[in-house]
């Protein structure tokens, strides 16, 4: 008998993503400086996304948020990982192909 491994299911939900990035919302909407709570939430999300399925799920949630943002808001959101010294495994964009996130 051959048993194929089942694909990993994502543990990261959009609620998890939204809770993690909620401290970033004021910065994305109005500018200013990135709050430390925003960086902490982002770093926690990155640490929680341990599988490809998790990272693709997080990407889809961020893509959904990005699809409702203005260009200025997108620019600020995309600058957050660099300002926090965090490495996000996908582009913060409404056009990102989350199926290519590994």
N, CA, C and O of each residue as an XYZ file, in Angstrom:
408
protein
N       0.849     -1.177      0.000
C       0.000      0.000      0.000
C       0.894      1.240      0.000
O       1.861      1.320      0.757
N       0.563      2.187     -0.844
C       1.297      3.450     -0.914
C       0.442      4.527     -0.274
O      -0.728      4.702     -0.615
N       1.040      5.233      0.645
C       0.327      6.310      1.316
C       0.985      7.630      0.915
O       2.166      7.861      1.173
N       0.204      8.470      0.290
C       0.716      9.780     -0.122
C       0.544     10.749      1.039
O      -0.476     10.732      1.728
N       1.546     11.590      1.249
C       1.388     12.580      2.315
C       0.290     13.574      1.957
O       0.152     13.986      0.805
N      -0.477     13.943      2.955
C      -1.525     14.932      2.704
C      -0.912     16.320      2.729
O      -0.001     16.579      3.516
N      -1.395     17.212      1.882
C      -0.855     18.570      1.888
C      -1.078     19.221      3.252
O      -2.099     18.996      3.902
N      -0.127     20.013      3.663
C      -0.248     20.704      4.949
C      -1.390     21.709      4.888
O      -1.539     22.447      3.914
N      -2.182     21.724      5.934
C      -3.260     22.713      6.025
C      -2.732     23.945      6.735
O      -1.928     23.853      7.663
N      -3.192     25.082      6.288
C      -2.739     26.339      6.887
C      -3.300     26.486      8.299
O      -4.480     26.236      8.547
N      -2.443     26.890      9.197
C      -2.846     27.191     10.563
C      -3.144     28.688     10.677
O      -3.957     29.113     11.498
N      -2.472     29.472      9.838
C      -2.654     30.922      9.831
C      -3.983     31.256      9.146
O      -4.206     30.886      7.993
N      -4.850     31.950      9.859
C      -6.121     32.397      9.283
C      -6.052     33.902      9.042
O      -5.140     34.578      9.519
N      -7.015     34.411      8.306
C      -7.051     35.860      8.090
C      -7.266     36.597      9.411
O      -6.741     37.696      9.593
N      -8.022     36.015     10.325
C      -8.195     36.648     11.642
C      -6.848     36.790     12.339
O      -6.567     37.817     12.957
N      -6.012     35.751     12.238
C      -4.671     35.797     12.835
C      -3.855     36.916     12.194
O      -3.185     37.683     12.886
N      -3.917     37.000     10.867
C      -3.174     38.034     10.137
C      -3.687     39.417     10.524
O      -2.899     40.316     10.819
N      -4.996     39.585     10.522
C      -5.571     40.898     10.834
C      -5.204     41.333     12.255
O      -4.872     42.495     12.490
N      -5.267     40.386     13.203
C      -4.886     40.723     14.579
C      -3.417     41.131     14.648
O      -3.058     42.050     15.384
N      -2.571     40.447     13.880
C      -1.142     40.749     13.888
C      -0.810     42.112     13.314
O       0.074     42.808     13.815
N      -1.526     42.494     12.255
C      -1.202     43.762     11.588
C      -2.067     44.939     12.056
O      -1.856     46.073     11.626
N      -3.022     44.674     12.920
C      -3.897     45.757     13.410
C      -3.116     46.947     13.959
O      -3.500     48.087     13.700
N      -2.019     46.722     14.719
C      -1.255     47.870     15.223
C      -0.604     48.705     14.110
O      -0.117     49.805     14.370
N      -0.593     48.192     12.885
C       0.013     48.906     11.754
C      -0.984     49.814     11.046
O      -0.599     50.649     10.227
N      -2.256     49.650     11.361
C      -3.309     50.318     10.586
C      -3.192     51.841     10.581
O      -3.321     52.463      9.527
N      -2.949     52.447     11.738
C      -2.834     53.907     11.785
C      -1.714     54.391     10.882
O      -1.874     55.375     10.160
N      -0.577     53.701     10.920
C       0.550     54.085     10.071
C       0.179     53.959      8.598
O       0.472     54.856      7.807
N      -0.459     52.860      8.225
C      -0.835     52.639      6.816
C      -1.804     53.725      6.349
O      -1.679     54.236      5.236
N      -2.760     54.074      7.194
C      -3.777     55.051      6.800
C      -3.282     56.494      6.832
O      -3.634     57.293      5.964
N      -2.467     56.825      7.830
C      -2.139     58.230      8.055
C      -0.657     58.586      7.999
O      -0.312     59.767      7.973
N       0.228     57.583      7.981
C       1.663     57.851      7.960
C       2.200     58.077      9.359
O       1.599     57.642     10.341
N       3.322     58.754      9.446
C       3.975     58.966     10.736
C       5.087     57.958     10.908
O       5.823     57.669      9.964
N       5.212     57.423     12.105
C       6.245     56.410     12.348
C       5.574     55.065     12.627
O       4.454     54.998     13.133
N       6.286     54.007     12.283
C       5.765     52.652     12.484
C       5.847     52.320     13.978
O       6.932     52.359     14.558
N       4.717     51.995     14.603
C       4.742     51.671     16.028
C       5.471     50.347     16.292
O       5.456     49.443     15.456
N       6.097     50.247     17.444
C       6.800     49.017     17.812
C       5.827     47.840     17.868
O       6.210     46.713     17.557
N       4.575     48.085     18.259
C       3.584     47.002     18.299
C       3.312     46.448     16.898
O       3.012     45.266     16.737
N       3.419     47.307     15.900
C       3.265     46.881     14.508
C       4.397     45.917     14.152
O       4.150     44.845     13.598
N       5.620     46.290     14.463
C       6.779     45.431     14.177
C       6.684     44.122     14.942
O       6.980     43.058     14.398
N       6.271     44.196     16.203
C       6.134     42.980     17.010
C       5.079     42.043     16.428
O       5.276     40.829     16.386
N       3.955     42.610     15.980
C       2.893     41.800     15.379
C       3.348     41.151     14.083
O       3.055     39.983     13.826
N       4.067     41.918     13.268
C       4.583     41.387     12.004
C       5.579     40.261     12.262
O       5.512     39.209     11.627
N       6.491     40.484     13.184
C       7.497     39.461     13.484
C       6.854     38.204     14.064
O       7.305     37.093     13.787
N       5.811     38.371     14.860
C       5.090     37.231     15.416
C       4.401     36.435     14.307
O       4.422     35.205     14.307
N       3.793     37.149     13.369
C       3.152     36.474     12.231
C       4.168     35.694     11.413
O       3.923     34.542     11.056
N       5.294     36.302     11.116
C       6.333     35.640     10.332
C       6.803     34.375     11.051
O       6.989     33.330     10.426
N       6.989     34.477     12.357
C       7.438     33.324     13.143
C       6.379     32.221     13.175
O       6.719     31.040     13.236
N       5.103     32.596     13.133
C       4.013     31.625     13.182
C       3.804     30.907     11.850
O       3.291     29.788     11.818
N       4.194     31.540     10.775
C       3.970     30.977      9.433
C       5.099     29.996      9.103
O       6.032     30.328      8.372
N       4.997     28.801      9.647
C       6.097     27.839      9.556
C       6.030     26.936      8.325
O       7.030     26.316      7.966
N       4.875     26.852      7.678
C       4.741     25.984      6.507
C       4.438     26.817      5.265
O       4.050     27.981      5.365
N       4.616     26.215      4.112
C       4.261     26.885      2.856
C       2.783     27.260      2.864
O       2.417     28.353      2.433
N       1.937     26.361      3.350
C       0.492     26.638      3.411
C       0.206     27.856      4.285
O      -0.646     28.679      3.951
N       0.919     27.967      5.403
C       0.751     29.139      6.279
C       1.136     30.422      5.553
O       0.412     31.416      5.595
N       2.290     30.383      4.885
C       2.776     31.585      4.192
C       1.848     31.962      3.034
O       1.607     33.145      2.796
N       1.330     30.974      2.322
C       0.397     31.263      1.225
C      -0.924     31.812      1.764
O      -1.523     32.703      1.163
N      -1.371     31.280      2.888
C      -2.596     31.772      3.514
C      -2.422     33.221      3.974
O      -3.286     34.062      3.729
N      -1.304     33.506      4.639
C      -1.029     34.875      5.081
C      -0.952     35.806      3.880
O      -1.468     36.923      3.922
N      -0.311     35.351      2.813
C      -0.199     36.140      1.585
C      -1.589     36.479      1.043
O      -1.856     37.625      0.680
N      -2.465     35.486      0.990
C      -3.824     35.720      0.474
C      -4.581     36.740      1.308
O      -5.321     37.564      0.771
N      -4.395     36.684      2.621
C      -5.072     37.641      3.505
C      -4.543     39.053      3.279
O      -5.316     40.007      3.199
N      -3.221     39.179      3.177
C      -2.611     40.490      2.942
C      -3.001     41.005      1.555
O      -3.257     42.197      1.387
N      -3.047     40.117      0.566
C      -3.450     40.506     -0.790
C      -4.879     41.059     -0.782
O      -5.180     42.045     -1.455
N      -5.744     40.413     -0.016
C      -7.125     40.875      0.092
C      -7.188     42.274      0.705
O      -7.922     43.138      0.224
N      -6.415     42.487      1.766
C      -6.358     43.825      2.375
C      -5.804     44.847      1.380
O      -6.324     45.957      1.261
N      -4.757     44.462      0.677
C      -4.096     45.372     -0.265
C      -5.022     45.779     -1.400
O      -4.892     46.874     -1.948
N      -5.957     44.903     -1.756
C      -6.858     45.210     -2.875
C      -7.798     46.371     -2.552
O      -8.405     46.947     -3.455
N      -7.919     46.712     -1.280
C      -8.804     47.817     -0.861
C      -8.030     49.086     -0.526
O      -8.629     50.091     -0.143
N      -6.725     49.053     -0.663
C      -5.885     50.184     -0.246
C      -5.609     51.129     -1.416
O      -5.610     50.725     -2.578
N      -5.376     52.382     -1.080
C      -4.952     53.356     -2.091
C      -3.463     53.123     -2.390
O      -2.791     52.390     -1.664
N      -2.958     53.740     -3.445
C      -1.535     53.604     -3.774
C      -0.660     54.106     -2.626
O       0.363     53.499     -2.309
N      -1.059     55.202     -2.011
C      -0.292     55.767     -0.891
C      -0.287     54.808      0.299
O       0.751     54.604      0.928
N      -1.442     54.221      0.607
C      -1.524     53.258      1.700
C      -0.691     52.010      1.398
O      -0.020     51.473      2.280
N      -0.741     51.557      0.144
C       0.069     50.403     -0.271
C       1.553     50.687     -0.103
O       2.310     49.838      0.368
N       1.955     51.873     -0.487
C       3.356     52.252     -0.364
C       3.804     52.215      1.096
O       4.881     51.712      1.413
N       2.967     52.752      1.975
C       3.311     52.727      3.400
C       3.328     51.295      3.933
O       4.229     50.922      4.683
N       2.337     50.497      3.548
C       2.277     49.100      4.013
C       3.506     48.327      3.535
O       4.092     47.556      4.294
N       3.893     48.534      2.281
C       5.045     47.814      1.724
C       6.352     48.223      2.392
O       7.328     47.474      2.356
N       6.378     49.409      3.000
C       7.607     49.877      3.653
C       7.780     49.315      5.065
O       8.868     49.403      5.634
N       6.728     48.745      5.629
C       6.770     48.293      7.023
C       7.824     47.210      7.262
O       8.602     47.341      8.207
N       7.889     46.147      6.455
C       8.912     45.128      6.750
C      10.324     45.709      6.826
O      11.086     45.353      7.725
N      10.682     46.591      5.904
C      12.006     47.196      5.918
C      12.235     48.051      7.156
O      13.317     48.038      7.741
N      11.207     48.794      7.547
C      11.341     49.643      8.734
C      11.423     48.821     10.022
O      11.990     49.259     11.023
N      10.843     47.619      9.969
C      10.871     46.737     11.146
C      12.065     45.781     11.106
O      12.313     45.064     12.075
N      12.799     45.763     10.002
C      13.904     44.823      9.874
C      13.418     43.389      9.737
O      14.094     42.451     10.158
N      12.232     43.228      9.140
C      11.622     41.904      8.993
C      11.632     41.486      7.527
O      11.570     42.325      6.627
N      11.710     40.200      7.305
C      11.705     39.665      5.947
C      10.381     38.947      5.697
O      10.148     37.855      6.216
N       9.517     39.573      4.897
C       8.228     38.979      4.545
C       8.437     38.198      3.242
O       9.005     38.732      2.290
N       7.984     36.940      3.192
C       8.284     36.093      2.033
C       7.411     36.352      0.800
O       7.335     35.505     -0.090
N       6.759     37.504      0.744
C       5.955     37.859     -0.424
C       5.827     39.371     -0.499
O       6.023     40.087      0.483
N       5.494     39.832     -1.694
C       5.306     41.266     -1.918
C       3.962     41.700     -1.339
O       2.966     40.992     -1.480
N       3.935     42.844     -0.698
C       2.670     43.390     -0.195
C       2.053     44.168     -1.349
O       2.396     45.321     -1.612
N       1.125     43.489     -2.031
C       0.558     44.024     -3.266
C      -0.758     43.317     -3.578
O      -0.934     42.151     -3.224
N      -1.689     44.018     -4.241
C      -2.921     43.342     -4.659
C      -2.680     42.417     -5.860
O      -3.576     41.674     -6.260
N      -1.482     42.463     -6.426
C      -1.187     41.666     -7.620
C      -0.255     40.488     -7.367
O       0.142     39.808     -8.313
N       0.103     40.235     -6.108
C       1.035     39.160     -5.795
C       0.390     37.798     -6.110
O      -0.806     37.605     -5.890
N       1.187     36.871     -6.620
C       0.723     35.508     -6.889
C       1.083     34.653     -5.683
O       2.211     34.174     -5.568
N       0.134     34.466     -4.798
C       0.401     33.767     -3.543
C       0.707     32.280     -3.748
O       1.300     31.646     -2.875
N       0.306     31.721     -4.894
C       0.602     30.308     -5.154
C       2.103     30.084     -5.356
O       2.574     28.948     -5.285
N       2.846     31.146     -5.606
C       4.295     31.025     -5.813
C       5.094     31.220     -4.525
O       6.317     31.074     -4.527
N       4.411     31.549     -3.427
C       5.087     31.721     -2.143
C       5.472     30.355     -1.608
O       4.643     29.447     -1.567
N       6.719     30.202     -1.199
C       7.201     28.901     -0.690
C       7.430     28.915      0.788
O       7.833     27.901      1.359
